[in-house]
Amino acid sequence: MGRPKYVLLSYDQEAEFEGQENYEETWALCQDAADLFADPPPPVRGTYELLGCAPEGELRTALARARTDGPAPLGSLTLEILTKSGTAVGEWHLEDVRVLGDRACARDLTLRDVTVEGRESDDNPYDYPQCPPLSQGYRLSGTDGDPCGTCRDLAQVREVGDEPLEPPLRLLGCSPRGALRAALDAGEEDLGHAKVLRIDSSGLPVQAAAEGELRAWIPSAHGPGLVDLTLDLWSDRPPLAAREVWELWGDGRPAKPNRWARCGPEGREFWLRTALANHEYGSPDKVSGITYHLDGRHITDNPGFFCALGEAVNGPGGYFGWGLDALNDCLRGHWGAAPPFTLVWHDAHVARTCLGVTPHVDHRSSTFDELLTFLTGKGVEVRLA
């Protein structure tokens, strides 16, 4: 029998919601999993027309670029729904917006019909905004809330399609026990809700992997007495990069630093999630004034900076933030260290060359100088080496 990589636990939604601990029962140890890892599909995007639009600010600038250079990024776009009197009664949001072009408005030649592409925000209260009778239309604002003009109506040119169906998760070579063993022996069809954890070689949990409804089983080819279990997932699947990260944590928390360095940007991002999941909460901070050494040889992207910083402060596999907001929380204390302290940044030239040079649609990663400014502004003395 191979070494188990996963443990299947019972799942109680009410107990989970109430924050109860140690309520789970171990249902099975599993040698492997199939159809577990999957990167999220690209965001589903729709095409819309801002009819009767009077563009201002960022929208007018992006529209001018689109006329000369083709589709131009805008960022986010908020549509405030207006009443007859011009009072806002709701909002609807598009994210990662690109301005595609415009044409004269047939109803008013002083206005434009502007075509944009974007994805609907998960925070939208409804699928499509509806204006009340005699409404003035919409007031538009950009990423930072700056005015972008108005439009009299919104038309959806290309509808957002349905997301593709995903296969169920299969847990292979499982040795059932407890209530699950009893349910299988009794031939029960309703097997219940379950949670899957990745475990290390000693059987200790590394990270939560998935949650779902346990709905079927068959005898396993992995050995006599073992079964393969099928779960319909209601949680997101771990990304493809998780496979490599979990292998690097296969014998537990790493004993040597920089094991994350072999991972690409997606793997480094997931490494930070794994480090956070294994952080010991509630441990007292080290005394103030300590000097920490940041190994900068592999800081070629922002996730790499936070991987290296976590290890500088809390040792191999350590966590000390995965973005500036999280780092700000860590610097307030109870995460291993609190200012004042000194950070010696070795091989800083690598980060100076690599960080913040790849733009994104809505944002870009922090530059080397911005990270320095942030740290020193929080009371960290940074020495470049």
TORFI-871729 format. One line per 10 residues: their letters; for each residue x negated, y negated, z negated of C-alpha. Coordinates in nm, 3 decimals, decimal comma. Layout:
<bazas>
a	X:Y:Z; ... .
</bazas>
This chain:
<bazas>
mgrpkyvlls	0,000:0,000:0,000; -0,136:-0,342:0,096; -0,180:-0,624:-0,149; 0,146:-0,819:-0,194; 0,146:-1,175:-0,061; 0,495:-1,274:-0,171; 0,727:-1,226:-0,464; 1,106:-1,234:-0,430; 1,293:-1,387:-0,722; 1,662:-1,417:-0,802 .
ydqeaefegq	1,801:-1,764:-0,745; 2,061:-1,943:-0,957; 2,159:-2,275:-0,800; 2,322:-2,409:-1,115; 2,025:-2,320:-1,334; 1,790:-2,473:-1,078; 1,995:-2,793:-1,067; 1,998:-2,821:-1,446; 1,621:-2,776:-1,461; 1,626:-2,449:-1,653 .
enyeetwalc	1,297:-2,259:-1,662; 1,212:-1,888:-1,656; 1,562:-1,785:-1,554; 1,443:-1,600:-1,242; 1,425:-1,223:-1,230; 1,162:-1,056:-1,013; 1,341:-0,861:-0,743; 1,053:-0,741:-0,527; 0,686:-0,771:-0,439; 0,637:-0,797:-0,061 .
qdaadlfadp	0,332:-0,722:0,148; 0,402:-0,971:0,426; 0,662:-1,185:0,601; 0,776:-1,232:0,960; 0,931:-1,547:1,106; 0,840:-1,744:0,795; 0,628:-2,023:0,941; 0,759:-2,279:1,186; 0,682:-2,641:1,252; 0,991:-2,862:1,245 .
pppvrgtyel	1,135:-2,930:1,589; 1,059:-3,271:1,735; 1,310:-3,532:1,625; 1,624:-3,526:1,836; 1,651:-3,857:2,019; 1,943:-4,029:2,182; 1,970:-4,311:2,435; 2,187:-4,613:2,357; 2,286:-4,944:2,513; 2,313:-5,261:2,310 .
lgcapegelr	2,590:-5,425:2,511; 2,620:-5,801:2,523; 2,292:-5,845:2,340; 2,121:-6,172:2,248; 1,772:-6,041:2,156; 1,549:-6,222:1,909; 1,220:-6,163:1,731; 1,065:-5,817:1,762; 1,339:-5,696:1,997; 1,280:-5,984:2,239 .
talarartdg	0,903:-5,921:2,226; 0,945:-5,546:2,291; 1,189:-5,617:2,572; 0,938:-5,844:2,744; 0,676:-5,566:2,719; 0,918:-5,308:2,854; 0,987:-5,524:3,161; 0,618:-5,536:3,252; 0,459:-5,221:3,105; 0,743:-4,969:3,065 .
paplgsltle	0,896:-4,833:2,741; 0,782:-5,037:2,442; 0,784:-4,924:2,074; 1,004:-5,127:1,839; 1,000:-4,929:1,514; 1,332:-4,908:1,333; 1,651:-5,094:1,423; 1,939:-5,164:1,186; 2,285:-5,248:1,315; 2,502:-5,435:1,064 .
iltksgtavg	2,871:-5,386:1,144; 3,048:-5,723:1,141; 3,411:-5,812:1,083; 3,610:-6,077:1,271; 3,475:-6,338:1,029; 3,114:-6,219:1,064; 3,094:-6,039:0,728; 2,879:-5,723:0,723; 3,080:-5,414:0,621; 2,826:-5,139:0,685 .
ewhledvrvl	2,495:-5,044:0,841; 2,374:-4,789:1,093; 2,008:-4,715:1,158; 1,791:-4,596:1,444; 1,430:-4,491:1,382; 1,124:-4,458:1,607; 1,298:-4,684:1,857; 1,160:-4,753:2,204; 1,300:-5,028:2,426; 1,347:-4,891:2,778 .
gdracardlt	1,478:-5,191:2,970; 1,771:-5,425:3,025; 2,013:-5,568:3,278; 2,253:-5,859:3,294; 2,573:-5,818:3,094; 2,870:-5,802:3,332; 3,103:-5,972:3,084; 2,867:-6,260:3,000; 2,571:-6,340:3,223; 2,401:-6,529:2,938 .
lrdvtvegre	2,362:-6,196:2,753; 2,179:-5,871:2,830; 2,263:-5,502:2,807; 1,952:-5,354:2,646; 1,875:-4,981:2,668; 1,690:-4,822:2,374; 1,592:-4,470:2,274; 1,565:-4,351:1,915; 1,673:-4,102:1,653; 1,952:-4,150:1,408 .
sddnpydypq	1,848:-4,196:1,047; 1,931:-3,916:0,804; 2,077:-4,188:0,578; 2,344:-4,292:0,825; 2,689:-4,256:0,663; 2,849:-4,142:0,990; 2,749:-4,005:1,329; 2,841:-4,315:1,524; 2,924:-4,668:1,407; 3,275:-4,802:1,464 .
cpplsqgyrl	3,353:-5,172:1,454; 3,681:-5,292:1,299; 3,943:-5,465:1,521; 3,836:-5,804:1,659; 3,485:-5,747:1,527; 3,205:-5,979:1,634; 2,991:-5,669:1,696; 2,658:-5,603:1,529; 2,382:-5,807:1,373; 2,041:-5,653:1,447 .
sgtdgdpcgt	1,730:-5,639:1,228; 1,392:-5,473:1,264; 1,153:-5,263:1,057; 1,090:-5,527:0,789; 1,442:-5,667:0,796; 1,350:-5,950:1,033; 1,634:-6,071:1,259; 1,643:-5,912:1,605; 1,956:-6,084:1,739; 2,310:-5,959:1,792 .
crdlaqvrev	2,506:-5,734:2,025; 2,877:-5,708:2,088; 2,901:-5,332:2,125; 2,700:-5,009:2,123; 2,729:-4,735:2,384; 2,573:-4,391:2,362; 2,427:-4,306:2,702; 2,286:-3,963:2,620; 2,430:-3,765:2,331; 2,211:-3,599:2,074 .
gdeplepplr	2,208:-3,223:2,133; 2,246:-2,944:1,879; 1,937:-2,805:1,715; 1,838:-2,452:1,828; 1,924:-2,156:1,608; 1,636:-2,013:1,407; 1,572:-1,644:1,333; 1,617:-1,512:0,980; 1,319:-1,450:0,754; 1,205:-1,089:0,719 .
llgcsprgal	1,010:-0,976:0,414; 0,809:-0,664:0,495; 0,692:-0,378:0,276; 0,896:-0,478:-0,031; 0,913:-0,275:-0,353; 1,257:-0,360:-0,500; 1,315:-0,365:-0,874; 1,564:-0,479:-1,134; 1,907:-0,594:-1,018; 1,805:-0,573:-0,652 .
raaldageed	1,702:-0,209:-0,689; 2,035:-0,133:-0,855; 2,229:-0,317:-0,582; 2,049:-0,127:-0,305; 2,106:0,207:-0,478; 2,475:0,126:-0,518; 2,511:0,030:-0,152; 2,627:-0,323:-0,229; 2,653:-0,559:0,066; 2,646:-0,887:-0,127 .
lghakvlrid	2,284:-0,897:-0,242; 2,278:-1,256:-0,362; 2,062:-1,567:-0,339; 1,686:-1,539:-0,356; 1,368:-1,746:-0,369; 1,037:-1,647:-0,208; 0,700:-1,749:-0,357; 0,354:-1,706:-0,209; 0,127:-1,538:-0,466; -0,250:-1,499:-0,494 .
ssglpvqaaa	-0,451:-1,178:-0,526; -0,388:-1,164:-0,902; -0,012:-1,202:-0,860; 0,008:-1,561:-0,979; 0,233:-1,799:-0,782; 0,064:-2,037:-0,537; 0,364:-2,219:-0,394; 0,735:-2,188:-0,317; 0,788:-2,058:0,036; 1,161:-2,036:0,105 .
egelrawips	1,511:-1,995:-0,035; 1,807:-1,821:0,120; 2,079:-1,558:0,122; 1,961:-1,197:0,105; 2,188:-1,019:0,350; 2,033:-0,696:0,479; 1,765:-0,430:0,435; 1,613:-0,134:0,618; 1,351:0,126:0,522; 1,003:-0,014:0,584 .
ahgpglvdlt	0,728:0,125:0,803; 0,477:-0,009:0,547; 0,516:0,293:0,318; 0,755:0,540:0,153; 1,004:0,385:-0,088; 0,950:0,037:0,056; 1,211:-0,173:0,234; 1,217:-0,469:0,472; 1,455:-0,743:0,360; 1,632:-1,007:0,571 .
ldlwsdrppl	1,713:-1,355:0,442; 1,921:-1,627:0,604; 1,735:-1,942:0,504; 1,888:-2,263:0,380; 1,550:-2,423:0,310; 1,295:-2,556:0,556; 1,029:-2,312:0,667; 0,667:-2,377:0,574; 0,479:-2,532:0,868; 0,241:-2,323:1,077 .
aarevwelwg	-0,050:-2,490:0,898; 0,063:-2,333:0,569; -0,060:-1,991:0,681; -0,425:-2,103:0,687; -0,395:-2,301:0,364; -0,241:-2,010:0,175; -0,516:-1,780:0,298; -0,771:-2,026:0,157; -0,584:-2,011:-0,174; -0,550:-1,632:-0,150 .
dgrpakpnrw	-0,769:-1,566:-0,454; -0,618:-1,852:-0,652; -0,721:-2,214:-0,690; -1,048:-2,263:-0,498; -1,367:-2,247:-0,704; -1,571:-2,452:-0,454; -1,490:-2,795:-0,309; -1,423:-2,883:0,054; -1,247:-2,562:0,154; -0,979:-2,791:0,298 .
arcgpegref	-1,236:-2,939:0,537; -1,197:-2,660:0,793; -0,825:-2,745:0,834; -0,685:-2,986:1,092; -0,473:-3,288:0,993; -0,155:-3,081:0,949; -0,340:-2,825:0,736; -0,490:-3,099:0,521; -0,145:-3,248:0,467; -0,014:-2,911:0,354 .
wlrtalanhe	-0,324:-2,859:0,138; -0,219:-3,170:-0,054; 0,127:-3,021:-0,111; -0,032:-2,700:-0,236; -0,268:-2,893:-0,464; 0,029:-3,085:-0,606; 0,221:-2,761:-0,665; -0,077:-2,628:-0,865; -0,150:-2,945:-1,063; -0,131:-2,900:-1,439 .
ygspdkvsgi	0,123:-3,155:-1,553; 0,093:-3,318:-1,891; -0,283:-3,278:-1,929; -0,445:-3,582:-2,092; -0,650:-3,816:-1,874; -1,024:-3,814:-1,901; -1,173:-4,101:-2,098; -1,200:-4,437:-1,921; -1,525:-4,550:-1,767; -1,625:-4,216:-1,614 .
tyhldgrhit	-1,801:-4,210:-1,277; -1,652:-3,980:-1,012; -1,831:-3,879:-0,692; -1,630:-3,872:-0,369; -1,779:-3,642:-0,104; -1,712:-3,836:0,216; -1,869:-3,600:0,470; -1,534:-3,465:0,589; -1,309:-3,771:0,552; -1,218:-3,799:0,918 .
dnpgffcalg	-0,848:-3,875:0,860; -0,623:-4,000:0,582; -0,521:-3,656:0,453; -0,892:-3,576:0,428; -0,944:-3,883:0,208; -0,678:-3,769:-0,036; -0,804:-3,408:-0,034; -1,153:-3,533:-0,121; -1,024:-3,780:-0,379; -0,821:-3,512:-0,554 .
eavngpggyf	-1,129:-3,294:-0,582; -1,347:-3,585:-0,697; -1,113:-3,654:-0,988; -0,969:-3,312:-1,072; -1,214:-3,059:-0,928; -1,182:-2,812:-0,636; -0,820:-2,783:-0,526; -0,736:-3,089:-0,734; -0,466:-3,344:-0,663; -0,472:-3,722:-0,705 .
gwgldalndc	-0,215:-3,851:-0,458; -0,125:-3,782:-0,095; -0,053:-4,139:0,013; -0,084:-4,489:-0,126; 0,246:-4,477:-0,315; 0,154:-4,145:-0,477; -0,199:-4,270:-0,550; -0,050:-4,575:-0,718; 0,152:-4,342:-0,944; -0,158:-4,135:-1,024 .
lrghwgaapp	-0,356:-4,446:-1,118; -0,096:-4,527:-1,383; -0,219:-4,230:-1,585; -0,131:-3,869:-1,676; -0,275:-3,734:-1,347; -0,634:-3,681:-1,456; -0,779:-4,032:-1,466; -0,672:-4,391:-1,517; -0,866:-4,713:-1,450; -1,110:-4,846:-1,527 .
ftlvwhdahv	-1,345:-4,593:-1,372; -1,612:-4,587:-1,103; -1,588:-4,402:-0,773; -1,911:-4,342:-0,584; -1,814:-4,287:-0,221; -2,088:-4,080:-0,054; -2,129:-4,081:0,326; -1,877:-4,366:0,344; -1,978:-4,435:0,706; -1,772:-4,133:0,819 .
artclgvtph	-1,448:-4,280:0,690; -1,538:-4,629:0,806; -1,566:-4,492:1,159; -1,265:-4,260:1,159; -0,985:-4,399:0,944; -0,697:-4,606:1,071; -0,783:-4,594:1,440; -0,481:-4,392:1,564; -0,159:-4,598:1,580; 0,184:-4,447:1,514 .
vdhrsstfde	0,526:-4,558:1,635; 0,641:-4,705:1,303; 0,319:-4,715:1,108; -0,046:-4,630:1,118; -0,276:-4,466:0,869; -0,473:-4,685:0,631; -0,811:-4,814:0,742; -1,129:-4,771:0,540; -1,121:-5,136:0,432; -0,755:-5,113:0,330 .
lltfltgkgv	-0,828:-4,813:0,107; -1,116:-5,002:-0,054; -0,897:-5,305:-0,116; -0,624:-5,088:-0,266; -0,859:-4,906:-0,504; -1,041:-5,215:-0,623; -0,710:-5,394:-0,669; -0,605:-5,118:-0,911; -0,917:-5,152:-1,126; -1,136:-4,887:-0,962 .
evrla	-1,498:-4,988:-0,903; -1,601:-4,839:-0,569; -1,969:-4,797:-0,486; -2,057:-4,700:-0,130; -2,340:-4,453:-0,090 .
</bazas>
